[in-house]
Structure formats: C-alpha cells, structure tokens
Amino acid sequence: MTTKVAIGVPAEHQDPRGLETLSPSRASDFKTCPQLFKFRAIDRLPEPTTVYQARGTTAHLALERFYDLPGEKRDPETLFDLFRQAWTEVRGEDEYRELFETPDDERQWGLESMQLLANYFAIEDPSLIDPFQRELDMTEDLDGIVIRGILDRIDRDSDGRLVITDYKTGKAPPERYALPAFFALKIYALLIRKRTGETPKEVRLLYLNGPTLYRLEVDDKQLDGIDSQLRALWTAIERAMSTNRYPPKPGRLCDWCSFQEICPAFADAEAVA
C-alpha cells in the first residue's frame, strides 16, 4: 500500500507506510545523503534560485524547441535565438525576477550561456539527429514502486538501438567521479525497458560546460541490478520515514549544499568545536 507524503506536515506526523512516487533525482539524493533527501522530499524546504539553475532551465527549454525544427535549420544562431526567447518567458516568473542585481550582470550571464550553447556543437551535429522522444514524462509502476521523472532525450543509433541523453549545464565531474552521476539515468533506462520492453544500449551525460560527453553502455544485467537497488532504497526510505531518522553523509558535495547551515552534521561539528 502506498500513501502520499503530506506537504507541510512535520515528518513525525506523516504516515510512515510509504511514498506515492519517487523520482530518479530524489532517489539519488537519498543514496548521496538521507538528510538531503529529507530536506527536499519530506520537509520540502525552499532552495535559493541560482543563476546556474536559471541557465539550466532556459537551456533545456531552448534545446527542446531546437529539435522541433528541421535538421537544416539547427545552427548555433537559431539555438541562441531560442535561448533568448525562452529566457524572455522564464525571467518573468517570481523565482527569477530579482536574480540579477544589474542589467550588466544579466547581460554577462547571457553571454556565458551562449558560450555553453556554442559548446554543444562540438559534441554533436544536431542536423543529423532525429530524436525518438524528448522531454518524456516517465511514470512507471515497478511492481509497487512508482517512479516518475522527465527524460531529456532518447535517440536511436545507426543500429536502431535506444540511446538516452541527459543535458547538463554544470561543470563535468572528473571521470573517476562520473559513475555515480549515471545512477539516475540507469533508472530511466529501467523505466524505458518497463514501458517498451526494449533495453536501451547506452546512457549519456552531455555536459555543455567543457564540453564533455560521458557514455556508459547498459544491459539487462545492469538494469536488473538497478531494479534491486531501487527496491532496497525504497525500503530504506520507508524505514527512515517510520523512524524519522535521516543520517547525514558529509562529503565533498556538502560545499554546494543549500542546507549546510541547518544540517545536523554541521551543527554537531560546531558543538564539538
């Protein structure tokens, strides 16, 4: 039986029997740090909007519309125009309205964003790509575990095999740290197999900042392993909810965490000091 996590209700008063859905991103959060998961998925604490998030949202929207066009029209200037149009729409939303202190700051941000988009053409020739699906809403019931997320792009390679691509506007991690970043994409590959009966051949992380492309081949054995990991993770999340225990996992990613000031790990460290 599944129940919905109640927004705005203290964790200790929530029904501990389960979650209604789990996204690949929140699954990655719990695997990285249960306390981070609690802040985002249970407490639903707001996080400050950053210029990097604004860039990511706008770039994703521009790239989605870019592939609405025929191949011969997919050139850099067109992508730049689509980014400008998307930002004109997005910047009016409350979370972005006061993001920049001055028009010059916004202009500089725009120039840096254009450079990132220009990097895209060093990785792929978009005129040759015919996406199978874009911005696909994936909601699948894996025998009682409901996973939901949005998948950036799916293509078919020259052999007709499915390839999953996720756009990233942030900086690529060193290759030795890239494997954990594939966790969410392998979940999407599992959902695609569930929905279509077809196992994707490859998942790809395309970092515009670099640019850098990381690729990982997947097969049924790997996806069966991800399925097992998800079930174990789901059980651990439900246990955490029932006991209201979300142990933090301090690490190198803490420097970029929005919740460091209220995290128990840092509060404990200050108390010891």
C-alpha positions in Angstrom: 0.0 0.0 0.0 1.3 3.5 -0.8 0.4 6.8 0.7 1.2 10.3 -0.3 3.9 12.3 1.6 2.0 15.3 3.0 3.4 18.7 2.1 3.9 21.0 5.1 3.2 18.3 7.7 6.1 17.6 10.1 7.8 14.3 9.3 7.0 12.8 12.7 3.2 13.2 11.9 3.4 11.8 8.4 2.0 8.4 7.5 5.2 6.2 7.6 3.8 3.5 5.4 5.3 4.6 2.1 5.7 7.1 -0.7 3.4 7.8 -3.6 6.2 8.3 -6.1 9.9 8.6 -6.2 11.9 10.5 -8.9 15.3 9.4 -10.0 16.7 12.7 -8.7 15.3 12.1 -5.2 16.5 8.5 -5.3 20.0 9.9 -6.0 19.6 12.3 -3.1 18.8 9.6 -0.6 21.7 7.5 -1.9 24.0 10.5 -1.6 22.7 11.8 1.8 19.4 10.8 3.5 19.4 14.2 5.3 19.4 15.9 1.9 16.5 13.8 0.8 14.6 14.8 3.9 15.2 18.5 3.4 14.0 18.2 -0.3 11.4 15.5 -0.4 9.9 15.4 3.1 10.3 18.9 4.5 10.0 20.5 1.0 12.3 23.3 2.1 12.8 26.0 -0.5 16.2 26.4 -2.0 17.5 29.7 -3.3 17.3 30.0 -7.1 20.8 30.4 -8.6 22.0 31.8 -12.0 23.1 28.2 -12.8 19.6 26.8 -12.3 18.2 29.6 -14.4 20.7 28.7 -17.1 19.8 25.0 -16.9 16.1 25.6 -17.1 16.4 28.0 -20.1 18.9 25.9 -22.0 16.7 22.8 -21.6 13.7 24.7 -23.0 15.8 26.0 -25.9 17.2 22.6 -26.8 13.7 21.0 -26.6 12.4 23.6 -29.1 15.5 23.3 -31.2 14.6 19.8 -32.1 11.1 20.9 -33.2 12.9 22.4 -36.3 14.0 20.5 -39.4 17.7 19.5 -39.3 18.9 22.1 -41.8 17.7 24.9 -39.5 19.6 23.6 -36.4 22.5 26.0 -36.4 24.1 28.0 -33.5 22.4 31.3 -34.2 19.0 29.6 -34.1 19.8 27.9 -30.8 20.9 31.3 -29.4 17.7 32.9 -30.5 15.7 30.1 -28.9 17.6 30.6 -25.7 16.8 34.4 -25.7 13.1 33.7 -26.4 13.0 31.1 -23.6 14.7 33.5 -21.1 12.2 36.2 -22.0 9.4 33.8 -21.0 11.2 32.4 -17.9 12.6 35.6 -16.4 9.1 36.9 -15.6 8.5 34.1 -13.1 8.8 35.1 -9.4 11.8 33.0 -8.6 13.9 34.7 -11.4 12.6 38.2 -11.2 15.3 39.5 -8.8 18.1 37.1 -9.8 20.4 39.8 -11.1 21.4 42.9 -9.3 22.1 44.9 -12.5 21.3 44.6 -16.3 25.1 44.2 -16.8 25.1 41.1 -14.6 22.2 39.7 -16.6 24.0 40.5 -19.9 27.2 38.8 -18.8 25.2 35.8 -17.7 23.6 35.7 -21.1 27.0 35.8 -22.9 28.3 33.0 -20.8 25.2 31.0 -21.5 25.6 31.5 -25.3 29.2 30.1 -25.0 27.9 27.0 -23.3 25.3 26.5 -26.0 28.1 27.0 -28.7 30.0 24.2 -27.0 27.1 21.8 -27.8 28.0 21.8 -31.5 31.5 20.5 -30.6 29.9 17.3 -29.3 27.0 16.6 -31.7 25.9 17.6 -35.2 22.2 18.3 -34.4 21.3 18.3 -38.1 21.9 14.6 -38.2 19.8 13.7 -35.1 16.2 12.6 -35.2 15.1 12.2 -31.6 12.8 9.3 -30.8 11.4 11.2 -27.8 12.1 14.5 -26.0 11.1 15.7 -22.5 9.4 12.4 -22.0 7.2 12.2 -18.8 8.1 8.8 -17.4 5.8 7.4 -14.7 6.1 3.6 -14.2 4.9 1.2 -11.5 7.7 -1.3 -10.9 5.5 -3.8 -9.0 4.5 -1.4 -6.3 7.3 1.2 -6.6 6.1 4.2 -8.6 9.0 6.1 -10.3 8.4 9.4 -12.0 10.7 11.8 -13.8 11.3 13.7 -17.1 13.8 12.3 -19.6 15.6 14.9 -21.8 16.1 12.9 -25.0 16.0 9.4 -26.5 17.5 8.6 -29.9 18.1 5.5 -32.0 21.6 4.8 -33.1 22.6 3.6 -36.5 21.7 0.0 -35.4 18.3 1.1 -34.2 19.2 0.8 -30.5 17.9 3.3 -28.0 20.3 5.8 -26.5 19.3 8.1 -23.6 20.9 11.5 -23.3 20.8 13.9 -20.4 21.9 17.6 -20.8 23.9 19.2 -18.1 24.8 22.9 -17.9 27.1 22.5 -14.9 30.7 21.5 -14.9 31.5 17.9 -15.6 33.0 15.9 -12.6 36.3 14.2 -13.1 35.9 10.9 -14.9 36.6 8.9 -11.7 33.6 10.6 -10.1 31.3 10.3 -13.1 29.9 6.8 -12.4 27.5 7.9 -9.6 26.1 10.6 -11.9 24.8 7.8 -14.1 22.6 6.4 -11.4 19.5 8.4 -12.3 20.0 7.7 -16.0 20.2 4.0 -15.4 16.8 4.3 -13.5 15.4 5.9 -16.6 16.8 3.1 -18.7 15.0 0.7 -16.4 11.7 2.6 -16.9 12.2 2.6 -20.7 12.6 -1.2 -20.5 9.5 -1.5 -18.4 7.4 0.7 -20.8 8.6 -0.6 -24.1 10.1 -4.0 -23.5 13.3 -2.7 -25.1 16.6 -2.4 -23.3 18.5 0.8 -24.1 22.0 0.3 -25.4 23.6 3.4 -23.8 23.1 6.3 -21.4 25.0 9.6 -22.0 25.7 12.6 -19.8 26.3 15.6 -22.1 28.0 18.5 -20.1 27.9 21.8 -22.1 30.5 23.2 -19.7 33.7 21.8 -21.1 32.2 20.4 -23.2 32.4 16.8 -22.0 30.5 13.7 -23.0 30.4 10.7 -20.7 28.9 7.5 -22.1 28.0 4.2 -20.5 26.7 1.0 -22.1 23.9 -0.7 -20.3 22.4 -4.2 -20.5 19.8 -6.3 -18.8 22.1 -7.5 -16.1 22.9 -3.9 -15.1 19.2 -2.9 -15.2 18.2 -5.9 -13.0 20.8 -4.6 -10.5 19.3 -1.1 -10.6 15.9 -2.7 -10.0 17.2 -4.4 -6.9 19.0 -1.2 -5.7 15.7 0.7 -6.1 13.8 -1.8 -4.0 16.4 -1.7 -1.3 16.4 2.1 -1.5 12.6 2.3 -1.3 12.7 0.1 1.8 15.4 2.2 3.4 13.3 5.4 2.7 10.2 4.0 4.3 12.2 2.9 7.3 13.6 6.4 7.6 10.2 7.8 7.4 8.8 5.5 10.0 11.6 6.3 12.5 12.2 9.9 11.4 15.9 9.1 11.1 17.8 10.5 8.1 21.5 10.3 8.9 23.6 12.9 7.1 26.6 11.7 5.0 29.1 14.5 5.0 31.3 14.6 1.9 32.8 16.8 -0.8 29.3 17.7 -2.2 28.5 19.5 1.1 30.2 22.6 -0.1 27.4 23.0 -2.7 24.5 22.1 -0.5 21.8 24.8 0.2 21.1 23.4 3.6 24.5 23.3 5.2 23.6 25.9 7.8 20.7 23.7 9.2 22.3 20.3 8.6 22.8 18.3 11.8 26.2 17.1 10.6 27.5 20.7 10.7 25.6 21.6 13.9 27.3 18.6 15.6 30.7 19.7 14.3 30.2 23.2 15.6 29.1 21.9 19.0 32.3 19.7 19.3 34.4 22.7 18.3 
